Amino acid sequence: MIQIRQAEITDIPEITALFRNTITHINTKDYSEKHISIWASEADDIDVWETRINKQYFILAEIGATIVGFAYLKNGNYFDGLFVHKDYQRQGIGSKLLRIIESQVMMNDFEVIKSDVSKTALPFFDNKYYEIIKKQKKNFKGLTFENYLVEKVF
């Protein structure tokens, strides 16, 4: 049974471990070892995670006492992140988090949701009726990452 709740500051160690483990295990088929290392290092920036939890709509999915996924929404309609634990992929967790995030966007009276998604996540969003606006290259810590700006109109 998947339970959804708001993230709390005390969840940061488990959130960052899930973030790092998901990137280092799931995204390796689409990104180089150097990309993975740089991207996963974002887990170390605790201030960023505290800001996300305190300032954004940040939800967690739990099974029992284990955090199995999380998602966060910025500025009412920018889907800033969605990660599912490497051992809980393809079990409906990402879809459930996505539905709740989309509901929040609609409750905020927005007609569109946008996100920058990785090459790895693109098929998931494509299956959820998100349209690619553009393929893009983003600079992060001196390295260029290829990803996609996507949107869904309600």
DSSP file with accessible surface (Angstrom, degrees, kcal/mol):
  #  RESIDUE AA STRUCTURE BP1 BP2  ACC     N-H-->O    O-->H-N    N-H-->O    O-->H-N    TCO  KAPPA ALPHA  PHI   PSI    X-CA   Y-CA   Z-CA
    1    1 A M              0   0  177      0, 0.0    63,-0.5     0, 0.0     2,-0.5   0.000 360.0 360.0 360.0 120.6    0.0    0.0    0.0
    2    2 A I  E     -A   63   0A  31     61,-0.1     2,-0.4    59,-0.1    61,-0.2  -0.741 360.0-164.9 -87.7 124.6    1.5    3.3   -1.1
    3    3 A Q  E     -A   62   0A 109     59,-3.1    59,-3.0    -2,-0.5     2,-0.4  -0.893   4.4-152.7-107.6 141.8    1.0    6.2    1.3
    4    4 A I  E     +A   61   0A  46     -2,-0.4     2,-0.3    57,-0.2    57,-0.2  -0.930  24.2 155.1-115.0 136.8    1.6    9.8    0.2
    5    5 A R  E     -A   60   0A  68     55,-1.9    55,-3.2    -2,-0.4     2,-0.2  -0.968  46.5 -84.5-151.1 165.7    2.6   12.6    2.6
    6    6 A Q  E     -A   59   0A  96     -2,-0.3    53,-0.3    53,-0.2     2,-0.1  -0.475  50.2-112.4 -68.7 143.2    4.3   15.9    2.7
    7    7 A A        -     0   0   10     51,-2.6     2,-0.3    -2,-0.2    51,-0.1  -0.438  31.0-157.7 -74.4 150.8    8.1   15.8    3.0
    8    8 A E    >   -     0   0  109     -2,-0.1     3,-2.4     1,-0.1     4,-0.3  -0.907  31.2-109.0-127.0 157.9    9.8   17.0    6.2
    9    9 A I  G >  S+     0   0   67     -2,-0.3     3,-1.9     1,-0.3    -1,-0.1   0.860 117.4  62.8 -54.0 -36.8   13.3   18.2    6.9
   10   10 A T  G 3  S+     0   0  112      1,-0.3    -1,-0.3     2,-0.1     4,-0.3   0.666  94.2  64.0 -66.6 -12.8   14.0   15.0    8.8
   11   11 A D  G <> S+     0   0   13     -3,-2.4     4,-2.7     1,-0.2     3,-0.4   0.563  73.8  97.4 -83.0 -10.8   13.4   13.0    5.6
   12   12 A I  H <> S+     0   0    8     -3,-1.9     4,-3.1    -4,-0.3     5,-0.3   0.878  77.4  53.6 -53.6 -45.4   16.4   14.6    3.9
   13   13 A P  H  > S+     0   0   92      0, 0.0     4,-1.8     0, 0.0    -1,-0.2   0.935 115.5  40.5 -57.6 -41.7   18.9   11.7    4.5
   14   14 A E  H  > S+     0   0   76     -3,-0.4     4,-2.4    -4,-0.3    -2,-0.2   0.897 115.4  52.0 -72.8 -37.2   16.5    9.2    3.0
   15   15 A I  H  X S+     0   0    0     -4,-2.7     4,-2.7     2,-0.2    -1,-0.2   0.943 111.9  45.3 -61.9 -48.6   15.5   11.5    0.2
   16   16 A T  H  X S+     0   0   18     -4,-3.1     4,-2.6    -5,-0.2     5,-0.2   0.866 111.7  52.1 -69.0 -33.3   19.1   12.2   -0.8
   17   17 A A  H  X S+     0   0   43     -4,-1.8     4,-2.7    -5,-0.3     5,-0.2   0.931 112.0  46.3 -65.6 -43.3   20.0    8.5   -0.6
   18   18 A L  H  X S+     0   0    5     -4,-2.4     4,-2.7     2,-0.2     5,-0.2   0.935 112.6  51.0 -63.2 -45.0   17.1    7.6   -2.9
   19   19 A F  H  X S+     0   0    1     -4,-2.7     4,-2.2     2,-0.2     5,-0.2   0.955 114.1  43.0 -55.8 -53.0   18.0   10.4   -5.3
   20   20 A R  H  X S+     0   0   80     -4,-2.6     4,-2.6     1,-0.2    -2,-0.2   0.935 115.8  47.8 -62.3 -46.2   21.7    9.3   -5.5
   21   21 A N  H  X S+     0   0   59     -4,-2.7     4,-1.2    -5,-0.2     5,-0.3   0.872 110.7  51.2 -66.6 -37.1   20.8    5.6   -5.8
   22   22 A T  H  X>S+     0   0    6     -4,-2.7     4,-3.3    -5,-0.2     5,-0.9   0.953 113.3  44.7 -65.0 -47.6   18.2    6.2   -8.5
   23   23 A I  H  X5S+     0   0    0     -4,-2.2     4,-0.8    -5,-0.2     5,-0.2   0.934 114.5  48.2 -62.4 -45.2   20.5    8.2  -10.6
   24   24 A T  H  <5S+     0   0   50     -4,-2.6    -1,-0.2    -5,-0.2    -2,-0.2   0.680 125.3  29.0 -75.0 -14.0   23.5    5.9  -10.2
   25   25 A H  H  <5S+     0   0  102     -4,-1.2    -2,-0.2    -3,-0.4    -1,-0.2   0.752 128.4  32.2-111.1 -35.2   21.4    2.8  -11.0
   26   26 A I  H ><5S+     0   0   42     -4,-3.3     3,-0.7    -5,-0.3    -3,-0.2   0.843 116.2  49.0 -95.9 -37.8   18.6    3.9  -13.4
   27   27 A N  G >X<S+     0   0    8     -5,-0.9     3,-1.6    -4,-0.8     4,-1.2   0.513  82.3  94.0 -85.9  -1.3   20.1    6.7  -15.4
   28   28 A T  G 34 S+     0   0   77      1,-0.3    -1,-0.2    -5,-0.2    -2,-0.1   0.746  76.6  62.8 -65.6 -22.4   23.3    4.9  -16.4
   29   29 A K  G <4 S+     0   0  144     -3,-0.7    -1,-0.3     1,-0.2    -2,-0.1   0.705 114.7  31.7 -75.6 -16.1   21.8    3.7  -19.7
   30   30 A D  T <4 S+     0   0   49     -3,-1.6     2,-0.3     1,-0.1    -2,-0.2   0.540 117.3  49.4-115.9 -12.1   21.4    7.3  -20.9
   31   31 A Y  S  < S-     0   0   20     -4,-1.2    -1,-0.1   114,-0.0   114,-0.0  -0.962  80.0-107.3-134.4 151.2   24.2    9.3  -19.4
   32   32 A S     >  -     0   0   57     -2,-0.3     4,-2.7     1,-0.1     5,-0.2  -0.183  36.4-105.3 -70.3 165.4   28.0    8.9  -19.1
   33   33 A E  H  > S+     0   0  177      1,-0.2     4,-2.4     2,-0.2     5,-0.2   0.886 123.3  51.2 -58.4 -39.6   29.7    7.9  -15.8
   34   34 A K  H  > S+     0   0  139      2,-0.2     4,-2.4     1,-0.2    -1,-0.2   0.920 109.8  49.1 -65.8 -43.9   30.9   11.6  -15.5
   35   35 A H  H  > S+     0   0   39      1,-0.2     4,-2.8     2,-0.2     5,-0.2   0.930 111.9  49.4 -58.6 -45.9   27.4   12.9  -16.0
   36   36 A I  H  X S+     0   0   13     -4,-2.7     4,-2.9     1,-0.2     5,-0.2   0.922 110.7  49.7 -60.7 -45.4   26.0   10.4  -13.4
   37   37 A S  H  X S+     0   0   79     -4,-2.4     4,-1.4    -5,-0.2    -1,-0.2   0.933 114.4  43.6 -61.1 -46.3   28.7   11.4  -10.9
   38   38 A I  H  < S+     0   0   38     -4,-2.4     4,-0.4     2,-0.2    -2,-0.2   0.930 116.3  47.2 -65.1 -46.6   28.0   15.2  -11.3
   39   39 A W  H >< S+     0   0   39     -4,-2.8     3,-1.7     1,-0.2     4,-0.2   0.943 111.4  50.0 -62.6 -47.2   24.3   14.7  -11.2
   40   40 A A  H >< S+     0   0    4     -4,-2.9     3,-2.0     1,-0.3    -1,-0.2   0.798  96.3  71.7 -64.3 -25.7   24.3   12.5   -8.2
   41   41 A S  G >< S+     0   0   25     -4,-1.4     3,-2.0     1,-0.3     4,-0.3   0.706  77.3  79.3 -65.8 -16.7   26.5   14.9   -6.3
   42   42 A E  G X  S+     0   0   32     -3,-1.7     3,-1.4    -4,-0.4    -1,-0.3   0.770  78.1  72.5 -60.7 -21.5   23.4   17.2   -6.1
   43   43 A A  G <  S+     0   0    1     -3,-2.0    -1,-0.3     1,-0.3    -2,-0.2   0.778  88.2  62.2 -62.0 -24.9   22.4   15.0   -3.2
   44   44 A D  G <  S+     0   0  106     -3,-2.0     2,-1.7    -4,-0.2    -1,-0.3   0.649  78.5  89.6 -77.8 -14.6   25.2   16.6   -1.1
   45   45 A D    X>  +     0   0   72     -3,-1.4     4,-1.5    -4,-0.3     3,-0.8  -0.576  51.0 173.7 -88.0  81.3   23.7   20.1   -1.3
   46   46 A I  H 3> S+     0   0   69     -2,-1.7     4,-2.8     1,-0.3     5,-0.2   0.846  73.6  61.8 -59.9 -35.2   21.5   19.9    1.8
   47   47 A D  H 3> S+     0   0  110      1,-0.2     4,-2.4     2,-0.2    -1,-0.3   0.892 102.3  51.8 -59.4 -39.6   20.5   23.6    1.6
   48   48 A V  H <> S+     0   0   43     -3,-0.8     4,-2.5     2,-0.2    -1,-0.2   0.930 111.2  46.9 -62.2 -44.2   18.9   22.9   -1.8
   49   49 A W  H  X S+     0   0    0     -4,-1.5     4,-2.4     2,-0.2    -2,-0.2   0.908 111.0  51.4 -67.0 -39.4   16.9   20.0   -0.3
   50   50 A E  H  X S+     0   0   71     -4,-2.8     4,-2.7     1,-0.2     5,-0.2   0.925 110.9  48.9 -62.2 -43.0   15.8   22.1    2.7
   51   51 A T  H  X S+     0   0   76     -4,-2.4     4,-2.9    -5,-0.2     5,-0.5   0.919 109.9  51.5 -62.9 -43.9   14.7   24.9    0.4
   52   52 A R  H  X S+     0   0   25     -4,-2.5     4,-1.9     1,-0.2    -1,-0.2   0.932 113.9  43.6 -58.2 -46.9   12.7   22.5   -1.8
   53   53 A I  H  < S+     0   0   16     -4,-2.4     5,-0.3     1,-0.2    -2,-0.2   0.914 120.5  41.0 -66.7 -40.5   10.9   21.0    1.2
   54   54 A N  H  < S+     0   0  110     -4,-2.7    -2,-0.2    -5,-0.2    -1,-0.2   0.813 128.3  26.6 -78.6 -30.3   10.3   24.4    2.8
   55   55 A K  H  < S+     0   0  170     -4,-2.9     2,-0.2    -5,-0.2    -3,-0.2   0.594 113.0  58.8-112.1 -17.1    9.3   26.4   -0.3
   56   56 A Q  S  < S-     0   0   31     -4,-1.9     2,-0.9    -5,-0.5    18,-0.2  -0.696  89.9 -98.3-112.5 166.6    7.9   23.9   -2.8
   57   57 A Y  E     + B   0  73A  54     16,-1.9    16,-2.4    -2,-0.2     2,-0.5  -0.785  54.7 177.0 -80.8 106.6    5.0   21.4   -2.8
   58   58 A F  E     - B   0  72A   1     -2,-0.9   -51,-2.6    -5,-0.3     2,-0.3  -0.966   5.6-179.7-125.9 115.1    7.1   18.3   -2.0
   59   59 A I  E     -AB   6  71A   2     12,-2.8    12,-2.2    -2,-0.5     2,-0.3  -0.846  11.6-152.0-118.8 154.4    5.5   15.0   -1.5
   60   60 A L  E     -AB   5  70A   0    -55,-3.2   -55,-1.9    -2,-0.3     2,-0.5  -0.915   7.7-144.2-120.3 149.5    6.8   11.5   -0.6
   61   61 A A  E     -AB   4  69A   0      8,-2.9     7,-2.8    -2,-0.3     8,-1.2  -0.950  25.1-174.4-109.3 132.2    5.5    8.0   -1.4
   62   62 A E  E     -AB   3  67A  32    -59,-3.0   -59,-3.1    -2,-0.5     2,-0.5  -0.963  23.6-163.6-127.1 145.6    6.0    5.4    1.3
   63   63 A I  E >  S-AB   2  66A  48      3,-2.3     3,-2.0    -2,-0.4     2,-0.2  -0.988  80.4 -39.8-121.6 114.6    5.5    1.7    1.6
   64   64 A G  T 3  S-     0   0   67    -63,-0.5   -61,-0.1    -2,-0.5    -2,-0.0  -0.494 125.3 -28.5  63.8-128.9    5.6    0.9    5.3
   65   65 A A  T 3  S+     0   0   89     -2,-0.2     2,-0.5    -3,-0.1    -1,-0.3   0.299 117.2 102.6 -99.3   9.1    8.4    3.1    6.8
   66   66 A T  E <   -B   63   0A  56     -3,-2.0    -3,-2.3     2,-0.0     2,-0.6  -0.825  69.0-135.4-101.1 127.4   10.4    3.2    3.5
   67   67 A I  E     +B   62   0A   1     -2,-0.5    -5,-0.3    -5,-0.2     3,-0.1  -0.685  28.3 173.0 -75.7 120.6   10.4    6.2    1.2
   68   68 A V  E     -     0   0A   0     -7,-2.8    17,-2.7    -2,-0.6     2,-0.3   0.445  59.5  -7.3-111.8  -3.5   10.0    4.7   -2.3
   69   69 A G  E     -BC  61  84A   0     -8,-1.2    -8,-2.9    15,-0.3    -1,-0.3  -0.959  54.7-162.4-177.8 164.5    9.6    7.9   -4.3
   70   70 A F  E     -BC  60  83A   0     13,-2.4    13,-2.5    -2,-0.3     2,-0.3  -0.982   1.7-170.8-156.4 159.4    9.2   11.7   -4.2
   71   71 A A  E     -BC  59  82A   0    -12,-2.2   -12,-2.8    -2,-0.3     2,-0.3  -0.984   5.6-162.6-150.4 149.7    8.1   14.6   -6.3
   72   72 A Y  E     -BC  58  81A   5      9,-2.2     9,-1.4    -2,-0.3     8,-1.3  -0.996   5.8-153.4-144.3 146.9    8.2   18.3   -6.0
   73   73 A L  E     -BC  57  79A   4    -16,-2.4   -16,-1.9    -2,-0.3     2,-0.4  -0.958  10.0-159.9-121.8 132.7    6.5   21.2   -7.7
   74   74 A K  E >>  - C   0  78A  85      4,-3.4     4,-2.5    -2,-0.4     3,-0.8  -0.903  69.0  -0.9-117.0 141.0    7.9   24.8   -8.0
   75   75 A N  T 34 S-     0   0  130     -2,-0.4     2,-0.5     1,-0.3    -1,-0.2   0.780 117.7 -71.8  55.5  31.2    6.0   28.0   -8.7
   76   76 A G  T 34 S+     0   0   16     -3,-0.2    -1,-0.3     1,-0.2    32,-0.2   0.028 130.1  30.4  83.2 -30.6    2.6   26.3   -8.9
   77   77 A N  T <4 S+     0   0   34     -3,-0.8    37,-2.2    -2,-0.5     2,-0.7   0.302  85.3 101.7-147.9  14.5    3.1   24.6  -12.3
   78   78 A Y  E  <  -Cd  74 114A  53     -4,-2.5    -4,-3.4    35,-0.2     2,-1.2  -0.907  61.0-146.2-104.2 111.4    6.7   23.7  -12.8
   79   79 A F  E     +C   73   0A   1     35,-3.1    37,-0.5    -2,-0.7    -6,-0.2  -0.659  22.8 179.5 -78.0  99.7    7.2   20.0  -12.1
   80   80 A D  E     -     0   0A  38     -8,-1.3     2,-0.3    -2,-1.2    -7,-0.2   0.699  53.6  -2.8 -84.4 -22.8   10.8   20.2  -10.7
   81   81 A G  E     -C   72   0A   9     -9,-1.4    -9,-2.2     2,-0.0     2,-0.3  -0.929  43.8-179.9-171.7 145.3   11.5   16.6   -9.8
   82   82 A L  E     +C   71   0A  36     -2,-0.3     2,-0.4   -11,-0.2   -11,-0.2  -0.923  16.5 169.7-148.5 120.2   10.2   13.0   -9.7
   83   83 A F  E     -C   70   0A  25    -13,-2.5   -13,-2.4    -2,-0.3     2,-0.4  -1.000  13.8-164.4-136.4 137.1   12.3   10.1   -8.5
   84   84 A V  E     -C   69   0A  16     -2,-0.4   -15,-0.3   -15,-0.2     5,-0.1  -0.972  37.7 -97.2-121.7 135.3   11.3    6.5   -7.7
   85   85 A H    >   -     0   0   32    -17,-2.7     3,-2.2    -2,-0.4     4,-0.1  -0.137  32.2-120.8 -49.0 139.1   13.6    4.2   -5.7
   86   86 A K  G >  S+     0   0   60      1,-0.3     3,-0.6   -68,-0.2    -1,-0.1   0.789 112.9  49.8 -57.7 -29.3   15.6    1.9   -7.9
   87   87 A D  G 3  S+     0   0   99      1,-0.2    -1,-0.3   -19,-0.0    -2,-0.1   0.432 110.2  51.1 -89.8   0.1   14.1   -1.2   -6.3
   88   88 A Y  G X  S+     0   0   61     -3,-2.2     3,-0.7   -20,-0.1     5,-0.4   0.066  75.5 138.4-125.4  24.0   10.5    0.0   -6.8
   89   89 A Q  T <   +     0   0   65     -3,-0.6    -3,-0.0     1,-0.2    -4,-0.0  -0.343  66.7  18.8 -68.3 151.1   10.4    1.0  -10.5
   90   90 A R  T 3  S+     0   0  237      1,-0.1    -1,-0.2    -2,-0.0     0, 0.0   0.819  89.7 110.5  59.3  37.9    7.4    0.1  -12.6
   91   91 A Q  S <  S-     0   0  111     -3,-0.7    -1,-0.1     0, 0.0    -2,-0.1   0.155  96.3 -96.5-122.7  14.4    5.0   -0.4   -9.7
   92   92 A G  S  > S+     0   0   38      3,-0.0     4,-2.1     4,-0.0     5,-0.2   0.448  92.6 117.1  88.9   0.7    2.8    2.7  -10.2
   93   93 A I  H  > S+     0   0    1     -5,-0.4     4,-2.6     2,-0.2     5,-0.2   0.948  77.6  45.2 -68.9 -49.0    4.6    4.9   -7.7
   94   94 A G  H  > S+     0   0   10      1,-0.2     4,-2.7     2,-0.2    -1,-0.2   0.909 113.4  51.5 -60.8 -40.7    5.7    7.5  -10.2
   95   95 A S  H  > S+     0   0   23      2,-0.2     4,-2.4     1,-0.2    -1,-0.2   0.906 110.3  48.4 -63.8 -40.9    2.2    7.5  -11.8
   96   96 A K  H  X S+     0   0   62     -4,-2.1     4,-1.9     2,-0.2    -2,-0.2   0.936 112.9  47.2 -66.1 -45.2    0.6    8.1   -8.4
   97   97 A L  H  X S+     0   0    0     -4,-2.6     4,-2.5     1,-0.2    -2,-0.2   0.924 111.9  51.9 -60.9 -42.4    3.0   10.9   -7.6
   98   98 A L  H  X S+     0   0    3     -4,-2.7     4,-3.0    -5,-0.2     5,-0.2   0.919 107.2  51.8 -60.6 -45.8    2.4   12.4  -11.0
   99   99 A R  H  X S+     0   0  141     -4,-2.4     4,-2.3     1,-0.2    -1,-0.2   0.902 111.4  47.3 -59.5 -40.5   -1.4   12.4  -10.6
  100  100 A I  H  X S+     0   0   46     -4,-1.9     4,-2.2     2,-0.2    -1,-0.2   0.924 112.4  48.9 -69.2 -42.2   -1.1   14.2   -7.3
  101  101 A I  H  X S+     0   0    0     -4,-2.5     4,-2.2     2,-0.2    -2,-0.2   0.940 112.1  49.1 -61.2 -45.9    1.3   16.8   -8.6
  102  102 A E  H  X S+     0   0   17     -4,-3.0     4,-2.3     1,-0.2    -2,-0.2   0.906 109.5  52.2 -61.5 -39.6   -1.0   17.4  -11.6
  103  103 A S  H  X S+     0   0   58     -4,-2.3     4,-2.6    -5,-0.2    -1,-0.2   0.904 108.0  51.8 -62.1 -40.1   -4.0   17.7   -9.3
  104  104 A Q  H  X S+     0   0   39     -4,-2.2     4,-1.6     2,-0.2    -2,-0.2   0.911 108.1  51.5 -63.2 -41.3   -2.1   20.3   -7.3
  105  105 A V  H  <>S+     0   0    0     -4,-2.2     5,-1.9     1,-0.2     3,-0.3   0.937 111.7  46.7 -61.0 -45.8   -1.4   22.3  -10.5
  106  106 A M  H ><5S+     0   0   85     -4,-2.3     3,-1.9     1,-0.2    -2,-0.2   0.898 109.4  53.4 -65.7 -38.6   -5.1   22.2  -11.5
  107  107 A M  H 3<5S+     0   0  129     -4,-2.6    -1,-0.2     1,-0.3    -2,-0.2   0.792 103.6  57.8 -65.8 -26.4   -6.1   23.3   -7.9
  108  108 A N  T 3<5S-     0   0   65     -4,-1.6    -1,-0.3    -3,-0.3    -2,-0.2   0.323 120.4-114.2 -82.6   6.4   -3.7   26.2   -8.3
  109  109 A D  T < 5 +     0   0  145     -3,-1.9     2,-0.3     1,-0.2    -3,-0.2   0.768  67.5 143.2  66.6  30.4   -5.7   27.2  -11.4
  110  110 A F      < -     0   0   76     -5,-1.9    -1,-0.2   -34,-0.2    -2,-0.1  -0.780  40.8-158.3 -95.8 148.1   -3.0   26.6  -14.0
  111  111 A E  S    S+     0   0  151     -2,-0.3    43,-3.1     1,-0.1     2,-0.3   0.458  75.1  41.4-101.2  -4.8   -3.9   25.1  -17.4
  112  112 A V  E     - E   0 153A  35     41,-0.2     2,-0.4    -7,-0.1    41,-0.2  -0.994  60.7-156.8-144.5 146.3   -0.4   23.8  -18.2
  113  113 A I  E     - E   0 152A   0     39,-2.2    39,-2.1    -2,-0.3     2,-0.3  -0.971  16.3-167.9-120.5 139.2    2.3   21.9  -16.3
  114  114 A K  E     +dE  78 151A  82    -37,-2.2   -35,-3.1    -2,-0.4     2,-0.3  -0.919   9.0 170.6-125.9 155.7    5.9   22.0  -17.5
  115  115 A S  E     - E   0 150A   5     35,-2.2    35,-3.1    -2,-0.3     2,-0.6  -0.985  33.5-129.3-158.1 151.8    9.0   20.1  -16.7
  116  116 A D  E     - E   0 149A  37    -37,-0.5     2,-0.4    -2,-0.3    33,-0.2  -0.952  40.4-171.7 -99.3 119.1   12.6   19.5  -17.8
  117  117 A V  E     - E   0 148A   6     31,-3.2    31,-2.5    -2,-0.6    -2,-0.0  -0.885  19.9-117.3-120.8 148.8   13.0   15.7  -18.0
  118  118 A S  E  >  - E   0 147A  17     -2,-0.4     4,-1.4    29,-0.2    29,-0.2  -0.219  32.6-107.0 -72.0 165.6   16.0   13.5  -18.5
  119  119 A K  T  4 S+     0   0   65     27,-0.6     3,-0.2     1,-0.2    -1,-0.1   0.882 123.0  54.6 -58.7 -37.0   16.4   11.2  -21.5
  120  120 A T  T  4 S+     0   0   21      1,-0.2     4,-0.4     2,-0.1    -1,-0.2   0.893 111.3  42.4 -65.0 -40.2   15.6    8.3  -19.1
  121  121 A A  T  > S+     0   0   28      1,-0.2     4,-2.0     2,-0.1     3,-0.5   0.652  90.0  90.0 -83.3 -15.4   12.3    9.8  -17.9
  122  122 A L  H  X S+     0   0   28     -4,-1.4     4,-2.9     1,-0.2     5,-0.2   0.890  84.1  51.7 -54.7 -45.5   11.1   10.9  -21.3
  123  123 A P  H  > S+     0   0   75      0, 0.0     4,-2.3     0, 0.0    -1,-0.2   0.903 108.6  53.1 -60.0 -37.2    9.2    7.7  -22.2
  124  124 A F  H  > S+     0   0   56     -3,-0.5     4,-0.6    -4,-0.4    -2,-0.2   0.953 113.6  41.7 -59.5 -50.2    7.4    7.9  -18.8
  125  125 A F  H ><>S+     0   0    8     -4,-2.0     5,-2.1     1,-0.2     3,-0.8   0.875 111.2  56.3 -68.1 -36.0    6.2   11.4  -19.5
  126  126 A D  H ><5S+     0   0   98     -4,-2.9     3,-1.5    -5,-0.3    -1,-0.2   0.920 105.5  52.2 -60.0 -41.4    5.4   10.6  -23.2
  127  127 A N  H 3<5S+     0   0  115     -4,-2.3    -1,-0.3     1,-0.3    -2,-0.2   0.650 105.1  56.8 -69.1 -15.5    3.1    7.8  -21.9
  128  128 A K  T <<5S-     0   0   59     -3,-0.8    -1,-0.3    -4,-0.6    -2,-0.2   0.091 124.7-100.0-104.1  20.2    1.4   10.3  -19.7
  129  129 A Y  T < 5 +     0   0  182     -3,-1.5     2,-0.4     1,-0.2    -3,-0.2   0.751  69.9 151.2  71.1  29.3    0.5   12.6  -22.6
  130  130 A Y      < -     0   0    4     -5,-2.1     2,-0.4    -8,-0.1    -1,-0.2  -0.742  36.5-140.5 -88.1 139.3    3.2   15.2  -22.2
  131  131 A E  E     -F  151   0A 132     20,-3.3    20,-2.1    -2,-0.4     2,-0.5  -0.823  15.1-119.2-100.0 140.3    4.4   16.9  -25.4
  132  132 A I  E     -F  150   0A  83     -2,-0.4    18,-0.3    18,-0.2     3,-0.1  -0.669  27.0-178.6 -77.2 123.7    8.0   17.7  -26.1
  133  133 A I  E     -     0   0A  77     16,-3.3     2,-0.3    -2,-0.5    -1,-0.2   0.858  66.5 -23.4 -86.7 -44.8    8.5   21.4  -26.5
  134  134 A K  E     -F  149   0A 113     15,-1.5    15,-2.7     2,-0.0     2,-0.4  -0.970  52.9-119.2-165.4 151.0   12.2   21.2  -27.2
  135  135 A K  E     -F  148   0A 125     -2,-0.3     2,-0.3    13,-0.2    13,-0.2  -0.758  47.2-178.8 -84.7 138.5   15.3   19.2  -26.8
  136  136 A Q  E     -F  147   0A  25     11,-3.0    11,-2.4    -2,-0.4     2,-0.5  -0.931  31.8-133.3-142.3 164.3   17.8   21.2  -24.9
  137  137 A K  E     -F  146   0A 142     -2,-0.3     2,-0.4     9,-0.2     9,-0.2  -0.989  25.0-167.7-119.4 124.3   21.3   21.2  -23.4
  138  138 A K  E     -F  145   0A  89      7,-3.2     7,-3.5    -2,-0.5     2,-0.5  -0.929  15.8-135.4-115.6 138.0   21.7   22.4  -19.8
  139  139 A N  E     +F  144   0A 121     -2,-0.4     2,-0.4     5,-0.2     5,-0.2  -0.784  27.7 171.4 -91.4 130.2   24.9   23.2  -18.1
  140  140 A F  E >  S-F  143   0A  64      3,-2.7     3,-1.7    -2,-0.5  -102,-0.0  -0.950  70.1 -20.7-142.4 117.3   25.4   21.9  -14.6
  141  141 A K  T 3  S-     0   0  116     -2,-0.4     3,-0.1     1,-0.3    -1,-0.0   0.871 127.9 -49.8  52.1  42.4   28.7   22.1  -12.7
  142  142 A G  T 3  S+     0   0   75      1,-0.2     2,-0.4     0, 0.0    -1,-0.3   0.491 118.6 103.6  82.5   2.7   30.6   22.5  -16.0
  143  143 A L  E <   - F   0 140A  31     -3,-1.7    -3,-2.7  -108,-0.1     2,-0.5  -0.933  67.8-127.2-120.5 143.5   29.0   19.6  -17.8
  144  144 A T  E     - F   0 139A  68     -2,-0.4     2,-0.4    -5,-0.2    -5,-0.2  -0.780  23.5-165.4 -92.8 126.6   26.4   19.7  -20.5
  145  145 A F  E     - F   0 138A  15     -7,-3.5    -7,-3.2    -2,-0.5     2,-0.5  -0.934  12.9-139.6-111.4 134.0   23.3   17.6  -20.0
  146  146 A E  E     + F   0 137A  42     -2,-0.4   -27,-0.6    -9,-0.2     2,-0.3  -0.785  40.5 141.8 -90.6 129.3   20.8   16.7  -22.7
  147  147 A N  E     -EF 118 136A  23    -11,-2.4   -11,-3.0    -2,-0.5     2,-0.4  -0.858  41.0-108.0-150.5-170.6   17.2   16.8  -21.6
  148  148 A Y  E     -EF 117 135A  35    -31,-2.5   -31,-3.2    -2,-0.3     2,-0.6  -0.987   9.8-139.1-133.3 136.2   13.8   17.8  -22.8
  149  149 A L  E     +EF 116 134A  29    -15,-2.7   -16,-3.3    -2,-0.4   -15,-1.5  -0.842  36.8 177.8 -88.3 123.0   11.3   20.6  -21.9
  150  150 A V  E     -EF 115 132A   1    -35,-3.1   -35,-2.2    -2,-0.6     2,-0.3  -0.868  11.1-173.7-124.8 160.1    7.9   19.0  -21.8
  151  151 A E  E     -EF 114 131A  45    -20,-2.1   -20,-3.3    -2,-0.3     2,-0.4  -0.984  13.5-155.3-149.7 159.1    4.4   20.2  -21.0
  152  152 A K  E     -E  113   0A  38    -39,-2.1   -39,-2.2    -2,-0.3     2,-0.4  -0.995  13.7-148.5-135.7 129.6    0.9   18.9  -20.6
  153  153 A V  E      E  112   0A  95     -2,-0.4   -41,-0.2   -41,-0.2   -42,-0.1  -0.835 360.0 360.0 -98.9 134.7   -2.2   21.1  -21.1
  154  154 A F              0   0   82    -43,-3.1    -2,-0.0    -2,-0.4     0, 0.0  -0.660 360.0 360.0 -94.8 360.0   -5.3   20.4  -19.0
